[in-house]
Amino acid sequence: MLLSHRRLLSAGAASLLVLGIAACGGTTKDDADKAAPAAAQSGAADPNAKLKEGLKIAYLPKQLNNPYTDVEVGGGKVAVGELKGEYKLVGPNDASASSQVSYINTLIQQQQDVIVVAANDPNAVCPSLNQARQAGIKVVSFDSDASKDCRDAFINQATTEGIGKSLVEMASELAGGAGEIAILSATPNATNQNSWIEVMKTELAKPENAKLKLVKTAYGNDDDQKSFQEAQGLLQSYPNLKVIVSPTTVGIAAASRYVSSSNYKGKVAITGLGLPNQMREYVKDGTVKKFALWNPADIGYLAAFTGAALASGQITGKEGEKFKAGKLGEYTVGAAGEIVLGPPTEFTAENIDKFNF
């Protein structure tokens, strides 16, 4: 990623461990609003405002029991502890478009101070998120953005352009600059996946990538078995396929598992975004030569400090505002409330044992 705020992953940074419409009159946060700094109520940021203690910070990931999500929210739990707040984790077991709405409505009724959400669908969650904001709750999206008009800030793993370019660069290298490639994505509505794929298509249209052909984008719905079957289908349908690019940790692990025990091993390359601990065996057995990722725990960690800064009036989500995020240091709010964690790291056989997450 090409980022203004760069942080490289390190082994040290990887110490890790993310309902019904609210009834009228039951969704306000009068007590919290009275205690809020004057700057926060007036809409102006006060960078010198003290971070509140006891904030109720709830995490709503795309789905529970997802290895990547577990790492993300684990980082959030650590941060909430440092902030002396109350951590809560809720969410669906599937990543469908509307599955998060009921959880948001319940969090409103519970009068949370901050909702940290990874949106399964950028628009489906908006009405409920705006109800939360009207009730005085700060909304921070992370990993997968909600629409810009229904959240206060967005924690992006890295720039969208940087991720998309990195995925194409890895695919091109592994394909030798020419041949058929396929994408194994998460859900069709996943904001982050679709944004990265659009950048990939733009990159593939450039003259230097003219010999690479994207034959299909398949969707494994961030389900291990579905992703496994989709990878199998891609290889059977496209006998000349050279690379499967999976910008989702569930997908890349499932595709690697299939290829590692098939006749395609050594013939078809797998790359994308994955967790080192999940991918280590496939790197060591030669199935995967290279993949990338940021530290998911740091995304959850940064989201908590962003929510606390919003709830305490240090920032409002406007471009140019600055705040400190614990061990990660100072961050600056970018355009449209976007806060970029840092660039991804590429993992290979040479460095993968330096990371533990």
C-alpha positions in Angstrom: 0.0 0.0 0.0 1.1 3.5 -0.7 0.2 5.3 2.6 0.8 8.6 4.2 0.9 6.8 7.6 3.1 3.8 7.4 3.7 1.1 10.0 5.4 -2.2 9.2 4.3 -5.4 11.0 6.7 -6.9 13.5 6.6 -9.9 15.7 6.3 -7.6 18.7 3.3 -5.9 17.2 1.6 -9.3 16.8 0.9 -9.9 20.5 -2.8 -10.6 20.4 -4.7 -12.0 22.3 -14.7 -8.0 17.4 -31.6 -6.1 17.9 -36.0 -5.1 16.9 -36.2 -1.4 16.3 -35.5 0.6 19.4 -38.5 1.8 21.3 -39.3 5.5 21.4 -37.7 7.2 24.4 -35.5 4.2 25.2 -32.6 4.9 22.9 -31.3 8.3 24.1 -28.1 8.8 26.0 -29.0 11.8 28.1 -26.5 11.0 30.9 -23.7 10.5 28.5 -24.5 13.6 26.6 -24.5 15.7 29.7 -21.1 14.4 30.7 -19.7 14.9 27.2 -17.2 17.8 26.6 -18.7 21.0 25.3 -16.5 20.6 22.2 -18.1 17.3 21.4 -21.6 18.7 21.7 -20.9 21.8 19.7 -19.3 19.8 16.8 -15.8 21.2 17.3 -12.9 18.9 18.2 -10.9 19.5 21.4 -7.6 17.6 20.9 -6.7 18.3 24.6 -9.9 16.7 25.9 -9.3 13.9 28.3 -10.2 10.4 27.2 -13.2 9.2 29.2 -13.0 6.1 31.3 -15.8 3.5 31.5 -16.9 3.9 27.9 -19.1 1.0 26.6 -17.6 -0.1 23.3 -19.3 -2.8 21.3 -17.8 -4.7 18.4 -20.0 -6.0 15.6 -17.9 -7.9 13.1 -19.1 -9.4 9.8 -19.5 -12.8 11.5 -18.4 -14.6 14.6 -16.1 -17.6 14.8 -14.0 -16.4 11.8 -10.2 -16.7 12.5 -9.5 -13.2 11.0 -12.3 -11.7 13.0 -11.1 -13.4 16.2 -7.7 -11.7 15.8 -9.3 -8.3 15.0 -11.7 -8.2 18.0 -9.0 -9.6 20.2 -7.0 -6.4 19.5 -10.1 -4.4 20.3 -10.6 -6.1 23.6 -7.0 -5.3 24.6 -7.5 -1.6 23.7 -10.8 -1.3 25.6 -9.0 -2.7 28.6 -6.3 -0.1 28.3 -9.0 2.6 28.0 -10.7 1.2 31.2 -13.9 0.7 29.3 -16.5 -2.0 28.9 -15.9 -4.4 26.0 -18.8 -6.2 24.3 -18.8 -8.5 21.3 -21.9 -9.5 19.3 -22.6 -10.6 15.8 -24.1 -13.1 13.4 -22.8 -16.5 12.5 -23.3 -15.8 8.8 -22.1 -12.8 6.7 -25.5 -12.0 5.0 -26.4 -8.5 4.1 -29.1 -7.9 6.7 -27.8 -10.1 9.5 -26.3 -7.3 11.5 -29.3 -5.0 11.8 -31.0 -6.6 14.8 -27.7 -6.5 16.7 -27.3 -2.7 16.1 -30.9 -2.1 17.3 -30.2 -4.0 20.5 -26.9 -2.1 21.1 -28.9 1.1 20.8 -31.3 -0.1 23.4 -28.3 -1.0 25.6 -27.0 2.6 25.3 -23.5 1.7 24.2 -21.1 4.7 23.8 -19.4 3.3 20.7 -20.4 0.8 18.0 -17.5 -0.6 16.0 -18.9 -2.4 12.9 -17.5 -4.3 9.9 -20.4 -3.9 7.5 -21.5 -7.0 5.5 -23.4 -4.6 3.3 -22.6 -0.8 3.2 -26.3 0.2 2.9 -28.3 -2.4 4.8 -26.9 -1.3 8.1 -27.3 2.4 7.5 -30.8 3.1 8.9 -29.9 1.4 12.2 -26.5 3.0 12.4 -28.0 6.5 11.9 -30.5 5.7 14.7 -27.5 4.9 16.9 -25.8 8.2 16.0 -29.0 10.2 16.6 -29.0 8.5 20.1 -25.6 9.9 20.7 -23.6 6.7 20.0 -20.4 7.1 18.0 -20.1 4.7 15.0 -16.7 3.5 13.8 -16.6 1.1 10.8 -13.5 -1.1 10.4 -12.2 -3.6 7.9 -15.3 -3.3 5.7 -16.9 0.2 5.5 -20.5 1.2 5.9 -21.8 4.1 3.7 -20.0 7.3 4.6 -23.2 9.1 5.7 -23.9 6.6 8.5 -20.7 6.4 10.4 -18.3 8.9 12.1 -15.0 7.3 11.1 -13.6 4.3 9.1 -10.5 2.3 10.0 -9.0 1.1 6.8 -6.4 -1.7 6.8 -4.5 0.2 4.1 -5.4 2.2 1.1 -7.8 0.5 -1.3 -5.5 1.3 -4.2 -2.5 -0.1 -2.5 -4.2 -3.4 -1.7 -5.5 -3.9 -5.2 -2.2 -3.1 -6.8 -0.4 -5.4 -4.4 -2.7 -8.3 -5.2 -2.1 -7.8 -9.0 1.6 -7.5 -8.5 1.8 -10.8 -6.6 -0.4 -12.5 -9.2 1.7 -11.2 -12.1 4.9 -12.4 -10.4 3.5 -15.8 -9.7 2.1 -16.2 -13.2 5.3 -15.1 -14.9 3.5 -12.0 -16.3 1.1 -13.9 -18.5 -1.8 -16.3 -18.2 -5.3 -16.8 -16.7 -6.0 -15.8 -13.1 -9.2 -16.0 -11.0 -10.4 -14.3 -7.9 -12.0 -16.1 -4.9 -13.7 -13.4 -2.9 -15.9 -13.3 0.2 -19.5 -12.2 -0.3 -20.8 -10.3 -3.4 -21.8 -7.3 -1.2 -18.6 -7.1 0.9 -17.4 -3.4 0.6 -13.7 -4.0 1.0 -13.6 -7.0 -1.3 -15.4 -5.2 -4.1 -13.3 -2.1 -3.7 -10.1 -4.1 -4.0 -11.4 -6.1 -7.0 -12.3 -2.9 -8.8 -8.7 -1.6 -8.4 -7.4 -5.0 -9.6 -9.5 -4.7 -12.7 -8.2 -1.3 -13.3 -4.6 -2.5 -12.9 -5.2 -5.5 -15.1 -6.4 -3.2 -17.9 -3.0 -1.4 -18.0 -0.6 -2.3 -20.9 1.9 -3.9 -18.6 -0.6 -6.4 -17.5 -2.1 -7.1 -20.9 -1.0 -10.7 -20.9 -2.9 -11.5 -17.7 -6.5 -12.5 -18.1 -9.1 -12.5 -15.3 -11.4 -15.4 -16.2 -13.8 -15.3 -13.2 -14.6 -13.9 -9.8 -16.1 -16.5 -7.5 -17.6 -16.0 -4.1 -17.0 -18.3 -1.1 -19.1 -16.2 1.3 -16.3 -16.3 3.8 -17.4 -19.9 4.5 -14.6 -22.5 4.6 -16.4 -25.3 2.9 -18.1 -23.0 0.3 -14.7 -21.5 -0.5 -13.1 -24.9 -0.8 -15.8 -26.0 -3.3 -15.4 -22.7 -5.3 -11.7 -23.2 -5.5 -12.2 -26.7 -6.8 -14.8 -25.5 -9.3 -12.4 -22.8 -10.6 -9.6 -25.3 -11.2 -12.0 -27.8 -13.0 -13.6 -25.1 -15.1 -10.3 -23.4 -16.2 -7.6 -26.0 -16.9 -5.1 -23.3 -17.9 -5.5 -21.3 -14.7 -2.2 -20.1 -13.3 -3.2 -18.2 -10.2 -6.1 -18.0 -7.7 -6.1 -14.6 -5.9 -8.1 -14.6 -2.7 -8.4 -11.3 -0.9 -10.0 -13.0 2.1 -8.3 -15.0 4.8 -11.0 -17.7 4.7 -10.8 -18.1 1.0 -7.0 -18.2 0.7 -6.8 -20.9 3.4 -9.5 -23.0 1.8 -8.0 -22.7 -1.7 -4.6 -23.6 -0.3 -5.9 -26.6 1.5 -7.5 -27.9 -1.7 -4.5 -27.3 -3.9 -2.0 -28.8 -1.4 -3.5 -32.2 -1.6 -4.3 -32.2 -5.4 -2.5 -32.6 -8.7 -2.6 -28.8 -9.1 0.1 -28.4 -6.4 3.1 -26.8 -8.1 1.1 -26.0 -11.2 -1.4 -23.4 -9.9 -0.3 -20.6 -7.5 -2.4 -19.3 -4.6 -2.0 -15.8 -3.2 -4.0 -13.0 -1.6 -4.6 -11.9 2.0 -4.0 -14.4 4.8 -3.1 -15.0 8.4 0.5 -16.2 8.9 -0.6 -18.9 11.4 -3.3 -20.2 9.1 -1.0 -20.2 6.0 2.3 -21.4 7.5 1.8 -25.0 6.6 1.0 -24.2 3.0 4.0 -21.9 2.7 6.3 -24.6 4.2 5.0 -27.4 1.9 5.4 -25.2 -1.2 1.8 -24.7 -2.1 2.0 -20.9 -1.5 5.0 -18.8 -2.4 3.8 -15.4 -1.3 0.8 -13.7 0.3 0.2 -10.5 2.3 -1.7 -9.0 5.2 -1.6 -6.3 7.9 -1.9 -7.1 11.6 -5.6 -7.6 12.2 -5.3 -7.0 15.9 -4.0 -3.5 15.3 -7.2 -2.7 13.3 -9.4 -3.6 16.2 -7.1 -1.8 18.6 -7.1 1.4 16.5 -10.9 1.2 16.2 -11.3 1.3 20.0 -9.1 4.3 20.4 -10.8 6.1 17.5 -14.2 5.5 19.1 -12.9 6.7 22.5 -11.5 9.9 20.8 -14.8 10.5 19.2 -16.8 9.9 22.4 -14.5 12.1 24.4 -14.6 15.0 21.9 -10.9 14.8 20.9 -12.0 14.4 17.2 -15.2 14.6 15.3 -14.2 12.6 12.2 -13.2 15.7 10.1 -10.1 15.5 7.8 -6.9 16.7 9.4 -7.8 16.0 13.1 -5.2 14.1 15.1 -5.3 11.8 18.0 -3.2 9.2 19.8 -4.0 5.5 19.6 -2.1 4.0 22.5 0.9 1.9 21.5 0.3 2.6 17.8 1.1 6.3 18.2 -0.5 9.3 16.5 -3.0 9.1 13.6 -4.5 11.7 11.4 -8.1 11.6 10.1 -8.1 11.5 6.3 -10.8 12.5 3.7 -14.3 11.3 4.5 -13.3 10.2 8.0 -10.9 7.5 6.8 -8.0 6.5 9.1 -5.5 4.2 7.5 -3.7 1.7 9.7 -0.6 1.1 7.5 0.8 -1.0 4.6 0.5 -4.8 4.4 3.5 -7.0 4.8 4.3 -9.8 2.3 4.9 -13.2 3.8 7.2 -15.8 2.3 9.1 -18.9 3.5 11.9 -16.6 4.5 10.0 -14.4 7.0 6.8 -16.2 8.0 8.2 -17.7 11.2 8.8 -14.2 12.5 5.0 -13.6 12.9 2.5 -15.1 15.2 -1.1 -14.2 14.5 
